[in-house]
Structures are given as structure tokens and as C-alpha cells.
Amino acid sequence: MMKKEYQYEVGDIVTLKKPHPCGSKEWEILRVGADFRLKCIGCGHQIMIARKIVEKNTKDLKKKA
Ligand SMILES: [Zn+2]
């Protein structure tokens, strides 16, 4: 089975497999690159995270409207 390829863009909402401690699994993408900046939809906490970790842990990606 082929791995699903996601096209990540600023403003998209990515759902990760593991929830943030606040309970939300959804993150808004604020910056893309070798590292992503993500903002937790649940609590607003921001993180920097390596792109490969995001790719490995993505469950869903909602494109911005
Ligand atoms: Zn959170």
C-alpha cells in the first residue's frame, strides 16, 4: 500500500495521531519548511516540529477554505 502524500500549506489544519495534553489532535500550520510551526487548535500552544515527524504522524489534513 502506498503511503499517502499530503500537501502541507500555511493555514491548513493537520490532525496528528497523538493528542496534545489539552486533548486536541488538530493543529493549524503557521509555517512550513524543514521544520513546521504548528498551533494547537485546543489551547493555542505553538510548537516547532520537524517535517518528517509531522509526515509520520499525520492522520488527516484539512485544506484551508
Ligand atoms: Zn493543546
N, CA, C, O and the ligand as a Tripos MOL2 file, in Angstrom:
@<TRIPOS>MOLECULE
protein
  261   259    66     0     0
PROTEIN
NO_CHARGES

@<TRIPOS>ATOM
      1 N           0.8390   -1.1980    0.0000 N.3       1 MET1
      2 CA          0.0000    0.0000    0.0000 C.3       1 MET1
      3 C           0.8770    1.2530    0.0000 C.2       1 MET1
      4 O           1.8300    1.3600    0.7720 O.2       1 MET1
      5 N           0.5450    2.1730   -0.8580 N.am      2 MET2
      6 CA          1.3350    3.4070   -0.9340 C.3       2 MET2
      7 C           1.0090    4.3580    0.1990 C.2       2 MET2
      8 O          -0.1440    4.5170    0.6030 O.2       2 MET2
      9 N           2.0610    4.9860    0.6970 N.am      3 LYS3
     10 CA          1.8840    5.9820    1.7510 C.3       3 LYS3
     11 C           1.1960    7.2010    1.1380 C.2       3 LYS3
     12 O           1.5190    7.6370    0.0330 O.2       3 LYS3
     13 N           0.2440    7.7290    1.8890 N.am      4 LYS4
     14 CA         -0.4770    8.8990    1.3950 C.3       4 LYS4
     15 C           0.4120   10.1350    1.4720 C.2       4 LYS4
     16 O           1.0560   10.4000    2.4870 O.2       4 LYS4
     17 N           0.4260   10.8750    0.3800 N.am      5 GLU5
     18 CA          1.2220   12.0990    0.3300 C.3       5 GLU5
     19 C           0.3360   13.3050    0.6070 C.2       5 GLU5
     20 O          -0.6760   13.5140   -0.0620 O.2       5 GLU5
     21 N           0.7180   14.0740    1.5790 N.am      6 TYR6
     22 CA         -0.0400   15.2690    1.9080 C.3       6 TYR6
     23 C           0.6780   16.5120    1.3950 C.2       6 TYR6
     24 O           1.9070   16.5860    1.4010 O.2       6 TYR6
     25 N          -0.1050   17.4730    0.9580 N.am      7 GLN7
     26 CA          0.4400   18.7530    0.5070 C.3       7 GLN7
     27 C           0.1890   19.7670    1.6130 C.2       7 GLN7
     28 O          -0.9120   20.3060    1.7240 O.2       7 GLN7
     29 N           1.1910   20.0280    2.4220 N.am      8 TYR8
     30 CA          1.0280   20.9200    3.5720 C.3       8 TYR8
     31 C           1.1930   22.3800    3.1650 C.2       8 TYR8
     32 O           2.1530   22.7430    2.4860 O.2       8 TYR8
     33 N           0.2540   23.2030    3.5850 N.am      9 GLU9
     34 CA          0.3520   24.6420    3.3050 C.3       9 GLU9
     35 C          -0.0590   25.4280    4.5390 C.2       9 GLU9
     36 O          -0.8280   24.9530    5.3750 O.2       9 GLU9
     37 N           0.4720   26.6460    4.6350 N.am     10 VAL10
     38 CA          0.1130   27.5180    5.7530 C.3      10 VAL10
     39 C          -1.4000   27.7250    5.7660 C.2      10 VAL10
     40 O          -2.0100   27.9890    4.7300 O.2      10 VAL10
     41 N          -1.9900   27.6030    6.9390 N.am     11 GLY11
     42 CA         -3.4340   27.7870    7.0870 C.3      11 GLY11
     43 C          -4.2070   26.4820    7.1320 C.2      11 GLY11
     44 O          -5.3630   26.4540    7.5540 O.2      11 GLY11
     45 N          -3.5680   25.3930    6.6960 N.am     12 ASP12
     46 CA         -4.2340   24.0900    6.7530 C.3      12 ASP12
     47 C          -4.2990   23.5980    8.2010 C.2      12 ASP12
     48 O          -3.5300   24.0320    9.0590 O.2      12 ASP12
     49 N          -5.2270   22.6920    8.4420 N.am     13 ILE13
     50 CA         -5.3600   22.0780    9.7640 C.3      13 ILE13
     51 C          -4.9480   20.6160    9.6520 C.2      13 ILE13
     52 O          -5.5460   19.8340    8.9130 O.2      13 ILE13
     53 N          -3.9100   20.2710   10.4080 N.am     14 VAL14
     54 CA         -3.4250   18.8990   10.3720 C.3      14 VAL14
     55 C          -3.8840   18.1700   11.6450 C.2      14 VAL14
     56 O          -3.8070   18.7000   12.7540 O.2      14 VAL14
     57 N          -4.3620   16.9440   11.4420 N.am     15 THR15
     58 CA         -4.7400   16.0960   12.5740 C.3      15 THR15
     59 C          -3.6230   15.0880   12.7930 C.2      15 THR15
     60 O          -3.2810   14.3200   11.8930 O.2      15 THR15
     61 N          -3.0580   15.0950   13.9890 N.am     16 LEU16
     62 CA         -1.9750   14.1710   14.3190 C.3      16 LEU16
     63 C          -2.5250   12.9630   15.0750 C.2      16 LEU16
     64 O          -3.6010   13.0120   15.6710 O.2      16 LEU16
     65 N          -1.7560   11.8890   15.0300 N.am     17 LYS17
     66 CA         -2.2070   10.6400   15.6710 C.3      17 LYS17
     67 C          -2.2440   10.7580   17.1830 C.2      17 LYS17
     68 O          -3.1470   10.2300   17.8320 O.2      17 LYS17
     69 N          -1.2620   11.4510   17.7430 N.am     18 LYS18
     70 CA         -1.2300   11.5750   19.2100 C.3      18 LYS18
     71 C          -1.7960   12.9240   19.6410 C.2      18 LYS18
     72 O          -1.4120   13.9550   19.0890 O.2      18 LYS18
     73 N          -2.6910   12.9340   20.6060 N.am     19 PRO19
     74 CA         -3.2620   14.2080   21.0650 C.3      19 PRO19
     75 C          -2.2880   15.0320   21.8990 C.2      19 PRO19
     76 O          -1.4040   14.4940   22.5650 O.2      19 PRO19
     77 N          -2.4720   16.3550   21.8470 N.am     20 HIS20
     78 CA         -1.7640   17.2660   22.7370 C.3      20 HIS20
     79 C          -2.3130   17.0300   24.1460 C.2      20 HIS20
     80 O          -3.4350   16.5460   24.2920 O.2      20 HIS20
     81 N          -1.5410   17.3650   25.1860 N.am     21 PRO21
     82 CA         -2.0490   17.1920   26.5560 C.3      21 PRO21
     83 C          -3.4070   17.8550   26.8220 C.2      21 PRO21
     84 O          -4.1310   17.4340   27.7240 O.2      21 PRO21
     85 N          -3.7560   18.8830   26.0460 N.am     22 CYS22
     86 CA         -5.0510   19.5430   26.2320 C.3      22 CYS22
     87 C          -6.1970   18.7210   25.6410 C.2      22 CYS22
     88 O          -7.3660   19.0330   25.8710 O.2      22 CYS22
     89 N          -5.8680   17.6710   24.8800 N.am     23 GLY23
     90 CA         -6.9010   16.7890   24.3410 C.3      23 GLY23
     91 C          -7.1700   16.9560   22.8660 C.2      23 GLY23
     92 O          -7.8170   16.1100   22.2480 O.2      23 GLY23
     93 N          -6.6690   18.0600   22.2850 N.am     24 SER24
     94 CA         -6.9040   18.3020   20.8560 C.3      24 SER24
     95 C          -5.8610   17.5810   20.0110 C.2      24 SER24
     96 O          -4.6960   17.4760   20.3950 O.2      24 SER24
     97 N          -6.2950   17.0860   18.8580 N.am     25 LYS25
     98 CA         -5.3600   16.4680   17.9080 C.3      25 LYS25
     99 C          -5.1570   17.3490   16.6810 C.2      25 LYS25
    100 O          -4.4110   16.9960   15.7680 O.2      25 LYS25
    101 N          -5.8210   18.4860   16.6680 N.am     26 GLU26
    102 CA         -5.7690   19.3450   15.4930 C.3      26 GLU26
    103 C          -4.8330   20.5330   15.7030 C.2      26 GLU26
    104 O          -4.8280   21.1760   16.7530 O.2      26 GLU26
    105 N          -4.0470   20.7980   14.6670 N.am     27 TRP27
    106 CA         -3.0580   21.8830   14.7050 C.3      27 TRP27
    107 C          -3.1690   22.7190   13.4420 C.2      27 TRP27
    108 O          -3.3200   22.1880   12.3420 O.2      27 TRP27
    109 N          -3.0920   24.0360   13.6130 N.am     28 GLU28
    110 CA         -3.0470   24.9230   12.4510 C.3      28 GLU28
    111 C          -1.5900   25.0770   12.0230 C.2      28 GLU28
    112 O          -0.7080   25.2550   12.8640 O.2      28 GLU28
    113 N          -1.3400   25.0080   10.7260 N.am     29 ILE29
    114 CA          0.0140   25.1600   10.2130 C.3      29 ILE29
    115 C           0.3190   26.6450   10.0410 C.2      29 ILE29
    116 O          -0.3470   27.3410    9.2750 O.2      29 ILE29
    117 N           1.3300   27.1180   10.7580 N.am     30 LEU30
    118 CA          1.7260   28.5310   10.6910 C.3      30 LEU30
    119 C           2.9400   28.7350    9.8040 C.2      30 LEU30
    120 O           3.1390   29.8200    9.2570 O.2      30 LEU30
    121 N           3.7550   27.6960    9.6600 N.am     31 ARG31
    122 CA          4.9520   27.7920    8.8250 C.3      31 ARG31
    123 C           5.3230   26.4080    8.3250 C.2      31 ARG31
    124 O           5.2420   25.4300    9.0690 O.2      31 ARG31
    125 N           5.7320   26.3240    7.0610 N.am     32 VAL32
    126 CA          6.1960   25.0480    6.5220 C.3      32 VAL32
    127 C           7.6630   25.1680    6.1170 C.2      32 VAL32
    128 O           8.1680   26.2700    5.9010 O.2      32 VAL32
    129 N           8.3330   24.0390    6.0190 N.am     33 GLY33
    130 CA          9.7560   24.0100    5.6850 C.3      33 GLY33
    131 C          10.3270   22.7100    6.2210 C.2      33 GLY33
    132 O           9.5980   21.7330    6.3940 O.2      33 GLY33
    133 N          11.6290   22.6910    6.4850 N.am     34 ALA34
    134 CA         12.2360   21.5110    7.0970 C.3      34 ALA34
    135 C          11.6550   21.2990    8.4950 C.2      34 ALA34
    136 O          11.5160   20.1720    8.9700 O.2      34 ALA34
    137 N          11.3180   22.4300    9.1410 N.am     35 ASP35
    138 CA         10.5810   22.3960   10.4020 C.3      35 ASP35
    139 C           9.2770   23.1470   10.1970 C.2      35 ASP35
    140 O           9.2210   24.1540    9.4900 O.2      35 ASP35
    141 N           8.2450   22.6410   10.8220 N.am     36 PHE36
    142 CA          6.9350   23.2920   10.7750 C.3      36 PHE36
    143 C           6.6920   24.0200   12.0860 C.2      36 PHE36
    144 O           7.1660   23.5880   13.1370 O.2      36 PHE36
    145 N           5.9480   25.1350   12.0270 N.am     37 ARG37
    146 CA          5.4130   25.7300   13.2350 C.3      37 ARG37
    147 C           3.9240   25.4240   13.2470 C.2      37 ARG37
    148 O           3.2000   25.7340   12.3010 O.2      37 ARG37
    149 N           3.4900   24.8140   14.3290 N.am     38 LEU38
    150 CA          2.0870   24.4230   14.4730 C.3      38 LEU38
    151 C           1.4770   25.0810   15.6980 C.2      38 LEU38
    152 O           2.1420   25.2640   16.7180 O.2      38 LEU38
    153 N           0.2000   25.4350   15.5830 N.am     39 LYS39
    154 CA         -0.5360   25.9920   16.7220 C.3      39 LYS39
    155 C          -1.6750   25.0380   17.0650 C.2      39 LYS39
    156 O          -2.4890   24.6820   16.2140 O.2      39 LYS39
    157 N          -1.7100   24.6370   18.3230 N.am     40 CYS40
    158 CA         -2.7610   23.7320   18.7970 C.3      40 CYS40
    159 C          -4.1200   24.4480   18.7340 C.2      40 CYS40
    160 O          -4.2800   25.5610   19.2360 O.2      40 CYS40
    161 N          -5.0840   23.7780   18.1050 N.am     41 ILE41
    162 CA         -6.4150   24.3580   17.9870 C.3      41 ILE41
    163 C          -7.1010   24.3950   19.3620 C.2      41 ILE41
    164 O          -7.9210   25.2710   19.6360 O.2      41 ILE41
    165 N          -6.7540   23.4390   20.2050 N.am     42 GLY42
    166 CA         -7.4100   23.3400   21.5120 C.3      42 GLY42
    167 C          -6.9930   24.4170   22.4880 C.2      42 GLY42
    168 O          -7.8410   24.9980   23.1650 O.2      42 GLY42
    169 N          -5.6880   24.6980   22.5760 N.am     43 CYS43
    170 CA         -5.1970   25.5930   23.6240 C.3      43 CYS43
    171 C          -4.3450   26.7450   23.1030 C.2      43 CYS43
    172 O          -3.9840   27.6360   23.8720 O.2      43 CYS43
    173 N          -4.0180   26.7440   21.8100 N.am     44 GLY44
    174 CA         -3.2470   27.8510   21.2500 C.3      44 GLY44
    175 C          -1.7380   27.7200   21.4120 C.2      44 GLY44
    176 O          -0.9880   28.5820   20.9540 O.2      44 GLY44
    177 N          -1.2890   26.6510   22.0610 N.am     45 HIS45
    178 CA          0.1460   26.4320   22.2560 C.3      45 HIS45
    179 C           0.8330   26.2390   20.8970 C.2      45 HIS45
    180 O           0.3100   25.5510   20.0200 O.2      45 HIS45
    181 N           2.0190   26.8600   20.7340 N.am     46 GLN46
    182 CA          2.7540   26.7240   19.4790 C.3      46 GLN46
    183 C           3.9910   25.8640   19.6660 C.2      46 GLN46
    184 O           4.6560   25.9210   20.7000 O.2      46 GLN46
    185 N           4.2880   25.0620   18.6440 N.am     47 ILE47
    186 CA          5.4840   24.2180   18.6760 C.3      47 ILE47
    187 C           6.2090   24.3100   17.3400 C.2      47 ILE47
    188 O           5.6180   24.6190   16.3050 O.2      47 ILE47
    189 N           7.5210   24.0280   17.3980 N.am     48 MET48
    190 CA          8.3000   23.7980   16.1860 C.3      48 MET48
    191 C           8.5160   22.2910   16.1360 C.2      48 MET48
    192 O           8.8470   21.6660   17.1440 O.2      48 MET48
    193 N           8.3250   21.7150   14.9510 N.am     49 ILE49
    194 CA          8.4120   20.2610   14.8340 C.3      49 ILE49
    195 C           8.9660   19.9070   13.4620 C.2      49 ILE49
    196 O           8.6110   20.5370   12.4650 O.2      49 ILE49
    197 N           9.8280   18.9120   13.4080 N.am     50 ALA50
    198 CA         10.4460   18.5180   12.1270 C.3      50 ALA50
    199 C           9.3910   18.0010   11.1690 C.2      50 ALA50
    200 O           8.4740   17.2770   11.5560 O.2      50 ALA50
    201 N           9.5400   18.3900    9.9020 N.am     51 ARG51
    202 CA          8.5790   17.9780    8.8780 C.3      51 ARG51
    203 C           8.3910   16.4560    8.8500 C.2      51 ARG51
    204 O           7.2650   15.9730    8.7270 O.2      51 ARG51
    205 N           9.4710   15.7130    8.9620 N.am     52 LYS52
    206 CA          9.3510   14.2490    8.8610 C.3      52 LYS52
    207 C           8.5210   13.6730   10.0060 C.2      52 LYS52
    208 O           7.8680   12.6410    9.8490 O.2      52 LYS52
    209 N           8.5500   14.3430   11.1540 N.am     53 ILE53
    210 CA          7.7250   13.8660   12.2760 C.3      53 ILE53
    211 C           6.2500   14.1550   11.9950 C.2      53 ILE53
    212 O           5.3760   13.3350   12.2800 O.2      53 ILE53
    213 N           5.9920   15.3370   11.4300 N.am     54 VAL54
    214 CA          4.6090   15.6580   11.0440 C.3      54 VAL54
    215 C           4.1100   14.6380   10.0160 C.2      54 VAL54
    216 O           3.0080   14.1050   10.1410 O.2      54 VAL54
    217 N           4.9350   14.3780    9.0050 N.am     55 GLU55
    218 CA          4.5330   13.4340    7.9530 C.3      55 GLU55
    219 C           4.2410   12.0570    8.5220 C.2      55 GLU55
    220 O           3.2840   11.3930    8.1220 O.2      55 GLU55
    221 N           5.0700   11.6410    9.4520 N.am     56 LYS56
    222 CA          4.9190   10.3100   10.0360 C.3      56 LYS56
    223 C           3.6650   10.2030   10.9090 C.2      56 LYS56
    224 O           3.0890    9.1250   11.0540 O.2      56 LYS56
    225 N           3.2560   11.3270   11.4820 N.am     57 ASN57
    226 CA          2.1550   11.2920   12.4570 C.3      57 ASN57
    227 C           0.8410   11.9000   11.9650 C.2      57 ASN57
    228 O          -0.1090   12.0420   12.7350 O.2      57 ASN57
    229 N           0.7910   12.2550   10.6870 N.am     58 THR58
    230 CA         -0.4400   12.8550   10.1610 C.3      58 THR58
    231 C          -1.5320   11.7990    9.9770 C.2      58 THR58
    232 O          -1.3210   10.7390    9.3890 O.2      58 THR58
    233 N          -2.6990   12.1400   10.5060 N.am     59 LYS59
    234 CA         -3.8640   11.2650   10.3320 C.3      59 LYS59
    235 C          -4.8020   11.8630    9.2770 C.2      59 LYS59
    236 O          -5.4840   11.1430    8.5480 O.2      59 LYS59
    237 N          -4.8150   13.1950    9.2180 N.am     60 ASP60
    238 CA         -5.7020   13.8620    8.2770 C.3      60 ASP60
    239 C          -5.1820   15.2760    8.0440 C.2      60 ASP60
    240 O          -4.4770   15.8420    8.8800 O.2      60 ASP60
    241 N          -5.5440   15.8300    6.8950 N.am     61 LEU61
    242 CA         -5.1800   17.2180    6.5940 C.3      61 LEU61
    243 C          -6.3810   17.9000    5.9670 C.2      61 LEU61
    244 O          -6.8840   17.4880    4.9220 O.2      61 LEU61
    245 N          -6.8250   18.9560    6.6340 N.am     62 LYS62
    246 CA         -7.9400   19.7360    6.0860 C.3      62 LYS62
    247 C          -7.3700   20.9940    5.4560 C.2      62 LYS62
    248 O          -6.6890   21.7820    6.1120 O.2      62 LYS62
    249 N          -7.6620   21.1700    4.1650 N.am     63 LYS63
    250 CA         -7.1880   22.3630    3.4790 C.3      63 LYS63
    251 C          -7.9810   23.5720    3.9450 C.2      63 LYS63
    252 O          -9.1740   23.4870    4.2370 O.2      63 LYS63
    253 N          -7.2800   24.7070    4.0060 N.am     64 LYS64
    254 CA         -7.9770   25.9220    4.4170 C.3      64 LYS64
    255 C          -9.0290   26.2970    3.3790 C.2      64 LYS64
    256 O          -8.8770   26.0200    2.1890 O.2      64 LYS64
    257 N         -10.0700   26.9160    3.8410 N.am     65 ALA65
    258 CA        -11.1940   27.2360    2.9510 C.3      65 ALA65
    259 C         -10.8130   28.2590    1.8960 C.2      65 ALA65
    260 O         -11.6450   28.6350    1.0710 O.2      65 ALA65
    261 ZN         -3.2770   21.9390   23.0930 Zn       66 ZN66
@<TRIPOS>BOND
     1     1     2 1
     2     2     3 1
     3     3     4 2
     4     3     5 am
     5     5     6 1
     6     6     7 1
     7     7     8 2
     8     7     9 am
     9     9    10 1
    10    10    11 1
    11    11    12 2
    12    11    13 am
    13    13    14 1
    14    14    15 1
    15    15    16 2
    16    15    17 am
    17    17    18 1
    18    18    19 1
    19    19    20 2
    20    19    21 am
    21    21    22 1
    22    22    23 1
    23    23    24 2
    24    23    25 am
    25    25    26 1
    26    26    27 1
    27    27    28 2
    28    27    29 am
    29    29    30 1
    30    30    31 1
    31    31    32 2
    32    31    33 am
    33    33    34 1
    34    34    35 1
    35    35    36 2
    36    35    37 am
    37    37    38 1
    38    38    39 1
    39    39    40 2
    40    39    41 am
    41    41    42 1
    42    42    43 1
    43    43    44 2
    44    43    45 am
    45    45    46 1
    46    46    47 1
    47    47    48 2
    48    47    49 am
    49    49    50 1
    50    50    51 1
    51    51    52 2
    52    51    53 am
    53    53    54 1
    54    54    55 1
    55    55    56 2
    56    55    57 am
    57    57    58 1
    58    58    59 1
    59    59    60 2
    60    59    61 am
    61    61    62 1
    62    62    63 1
    63    63    64 2
    64    63    65 am
    65    65    66 1
    66    66    67 1
    67    67    68 2
    68    67    69 am
    69    69    70 1
    70    70    71 1
    71    71    72 2
    72    71    73 am
    73    73    74 1
    74    74    75 1
    75    75    76 2
    76    75    77 am
    77    77    78 1
    78    78    79 1
    79    79    80 2
    80    79    81 am
    81    81    82 1
    82    82    83 1
    83    83    84 2
    84    83    85 am
    85    85    86 1
    86    86    87 1
    87    87    88 2
    88    87    89 am
    89    89    90 1
    90    90    91 1
    91    91    92 2
    92    91    93 am
    93    93    94 1
    94    94    95 1
    95    95    96 2
    96    95    97 am
    97    97    98 1
    98    98    99 1
    99    99   100 2
   100    99   101 am
   101   101   102 1
   102   102   103 1
   103   103   104 2
   104   103   105 am
   105   105   106 1
   106   106   107 1
   107   107   108 2
   108   107   109 am
   109   109   110 1
   110   110   111 1
   111   111   112 2
   112   111   113 am
   113   113   114 1
   114   114   115 1
   115   115   116 2
   116   115   117 am
   117   117   118 1
   118   118   119 1
   119   119   120 2
   120   119   121 am
   121   121   122 1
   122   122   123 1
   123   123   124 2
   124   123   125 am
   125   125   126 1
   126   126   127 1
   127   127   128 2
   128   127   129 am
   129   129   130 1
   130   130   131 1
   131   131   132 2
   132   131   133 am
   133   133   134 1
   134   134   135 1
   135   135   136 2
   136   135   137 am
   137   137   138 1
   138   138   139 1
   139   139   140 2
   140   139   141 am
   141   141   142 1
   142   142   143 1
   143   143   144 2
   144   143   145 am
   145   145   146 1
   146   146   147 1
   147   147   148 2
   148   147   149 am
   149   149   150 1
   150   150   151 1
   151   151   152 2
   152   151   153 am
   153   153   154 1
   154   154   155 1
   155   155   156 2
   156   155   157 am
   157   157   158 1
   158   158   159 1
   159   159   160 2
   160   159   161 am
   161   161   162 1
   162   162   163 1
   163   163   164 2
   164   163   165 am
   165   165   166 1
   166   166   167 1
   167   167   168 2
   168   167   169 am
   169   169   170 1
   170   170   171 1
   171   171   172 2
   172   171   173 am
   173   173   174 1
   174   174   175 1
   175   175   176 2
   176   175   177 am
   177   177   178 1
   178   178   179 1
   179   179   180 2
   180   179   181 am
   181   181   182 1
   182   182   183 1
   183   183   184 2
   184   183   185 am
   185   185   186 1
   186   186   187 1
   187   187   188 2
   188   187   189 am
   189   189   190 1
   190   190   191 1
   191   191   192 2
   192   191   193 am
   193   193   194 1
   194   194   195 1
   195   195   196 2
   196   195   197 am
   197   197   198 1
   198   198   199 1
   199   199   200 2
   200   199   201 am
   201   201   202 1
   202   202   203 1
   203   203   204 2
   204   203   205 am
   205   205   206 1
   206   206   207 1
   207   207   208 2
   208   207   209 am
   209   209   210 1
   210   210   211 1
   211   211   212 2
   212   211   213 am
   213   213   214 1
   214   214   215 1
   215   215   216 2
   216   215   217 am
   217   217   218 1
   218   218   219 1
   219   219   220 2
   220   219   221 am
   221   221   222 1
   222   222   223 1
   223   223   224 2
   224   223   225 am
   225   225   226 1
   226   226   227 1
   227   227   228 2
   228   227   229 am
   229   229   230 1
   230   230   231 1
   231   231   232 2
   232   231   233 am
   233   233   234 1
   234   234   235 1
   235   235   236 2
   236   235   237 am
   237   237   238 1
   238   238   239 1
   239   239   240 2
   240   239   241 am
   241   241   242 1
   242   242   243 1
   243   243   244 2
   244   243   245 am
   245   245   246 1
   246   246   247 1
   247   247   248 2
   248   247   249 am
   249   249   250 1
   250   250   251 1
   251   251   252 2
   252   251   253 am
   253   253   254 1
   254   254   255 1
   255   255   256 2
   256   255   257 am
   257   257   258 1
   258   258   259 1
   259   259   260 2
@<TRIPOS>SUBSTRUCTURE
     1 MET1         2 RESIDUE 1 A MET
     2 MET2         6 RESIDUE 1 A MET
     3 LYS3        10 RESIDUE 1 A LYS
     4 LYS4        14 RESIDUE 1 A LYS
     5 GLU5        18 RESIDUE 1 A GLU
     6 TYR6        22 RESIDUE 1 A TYR
     7 GLN7        26 RESIDUE 1 A GLN
     8 TYR8        30 RESIDUE 1 A TYR
     9 GLU9        34 RESIDUE 1 A GLU
    10 VAL10       38 RESIDUE 1 A VAL
    11 GLY11       42 RESIDUE 1 A GLY
    12 ASP12       46 RESIDUE 1 A ASP
    13 ILE13       50 RESIDUE 1 A ILE
    14 VAL14       54 RESIDUE 1 A VAL
    15 THR15       58 RESIDUE 1 A THR
    16 LEU16       62 RESIDUE 1 A LEU
    17 LYS17       66 RESIDUE 1 A LYS
    18 LYS18       70 RESIDUE 1 A LYS
    19 PRO19       74 RESIDUE 1 A PRO
    20 HIS20       78 RESIDUE 1 A HIS
    21 PRO21       82 RESIDUE 1 A PRO
    22 CYS22       86 RESIDUE 1 A CYS
    23 GLY23       90 RESIDUE 1 A GLY
    24 SER24       94 RESIDUE 1 A SER
    25 LYS25       98 RESIDUE 1 A LYS
    26 GLU26      102 RESIDUE 1 A GLU
    27 TRP27      106 RESIDUE 1 A TRP
    28 GLU28      110 RESIDUE 1 A GLU
    29 ILE29      114 RESIDUE 1 A ILE
    30 LEU30      118 RESIDUE 1 A LEU
    31 ARG31      122 RESIDUE 1 A ARG
    32 VAL32      126 RESIDUE 1 A VAL
    33 GLY33      130 RESIDUE 1 A GLY
    34 ALA34      134 RESIDUE 1 A ALA
    35 ASP35      138 RESIDUE 1 A ASP
    36 PHE36      142 RESIDUE 1 A PHE
    37 ARG37      146 RESIDUE 1 A ARG
    38 LEU38      150 RESIDUE 1 A LEU
    39 LYS39      154 RESIDUE 1 A LYS
    40 CYS40      158 RESIDUE 1 A CYS
    41 ILE41      162 RESIDUE 1 A ILE
    42 GLY42      166 RESIDUE 1 A GLY
    43 CYS43      170 RESIDUE 1 A CYS
    44 GLY44      174 RESIDUE 1 A GLY
    45 HIS45      178 RESIDUE 1 A HIS
    46 GLN46      182 RESIDUE 1 A GLN
    47 ILE47      186 RESIDUE 1 A ILE
    48 MET48      190 RESIDUE 1 A MET
    49 ILE49      194 RESIDUE 1 A ILE
    50 ALA50      198 RESIDUE 1 A ALA
    51 ARG51      202 RESIDUE 1 A ARG
    52 LYS52      206 RESIDUE 1 A LYS
    53 ILE53      210 RESIDUE 1 A ILE
    54 VAL54      214 RESIDUE 1 A VAL
    55 GLU55      218 RESIDUE 1 A GLU
    56 LYS56      222 RESIDUE 1 A LYS
    57 ASN57      226 RESIDUE 1 A ASN
    58 THR58      230 RESIDUE 1 A THR
    59 LYS59      234 RESIDUE 1 A LYS
    60 ASP60      238 RESIDUE 1 A ASP
    61 LEU61      242 RESIDUE 1 A LEU
    62 LYS62      246 RESIDUE 1 A LYS
    63 LYS63      250 RESIDUE 1 A LYS
    64 LYS64      254 RESIDUE 1 A LYS
    65 ALA65      258 RESIDUE 1 A ALA
    66 ZN66       261 GROUP 0 **** ****
